[in-house]
Amino acid sequence: MTRSMTAFARQEAQHEWGSLIWEVRSVNHRYLEPHLRLPESLRDLEGSLRESLRKKLSRGKVECTLRFVPEAKAQTLTVNESFARELLDAAQQVENLLPVSTPLDTLELLRWPGVLQDTKLDMDKVKQAAQELFHKALNDLIESRGREGVELAVLIDQRLDAITAVVTDVRSKLPGILQAQRDNLKNRLEELKADLDEGRLEQEMVILAQKADVDEEMDRLNTHVQEVKRVLKSKGPVGRRLDFLMQELNREANTLSSKSIVSDTTQDAVELKVLIEQMREQIQNIE
């Protein structure tokens, strides 16, 4: 299945301890180039996330951004009451020894190490949820790439059919072109009042026909067209193979242009180059 390298996916999840938001976007690139932006508290997930990308994608510049917003209620402060009582008892004993005492400040008591306890998040739970959400976003991205890839394949297939039509048109024109060249050569000789040596005329026509013979190029164009159609339907990454086939198609179009002896076939060669370039631009986005 043909897959595009251009896509976007977003996944969001809300938990009692906070929210997670993944945004994954990809554009065309010669190789796989992942970029991950993670909160510092989740930085150690990067290795496993990169491995997941390598297993499911082969090409494209992929930017993955994770936003983590902790729930305020998930991090609470609790008072260690038993420890606070011990501090108060100790403070009372000291106060009884002093001739002049100062009442104990509540805020000073709270600042004492161990009186306030911070209920921290279970980061293992957060990391597991972040990984699960990432896989959902990645699957969405792959599905999106697949949908766009199908559309690209349709566009390419339309141009392949147009190339086949041009090749058929050139084949149908060729006998008439050669006959017209033969008649032109005869007329020129008659205008010059030259003796018509049929043997020499046939020899010149053979040379002309050889120069204008594009059957081999037409056959190769048809072969390449069928190969592109086959590759589009094959599994796995096909972008590099398709790019190579575009080079081969362009080579045959250039040869046709160089062998052209009339404006009609020159125009056909130009049309082929336009169609091939249109396909090449689309193929730059195929994985």
Order of alpha helices (4+ residues) and beta strands (2+ residues): beta-beta-beta-alpha-beta-beta-alpha-alpha-beta-alpha-alpha-alpha-alpha-alpha
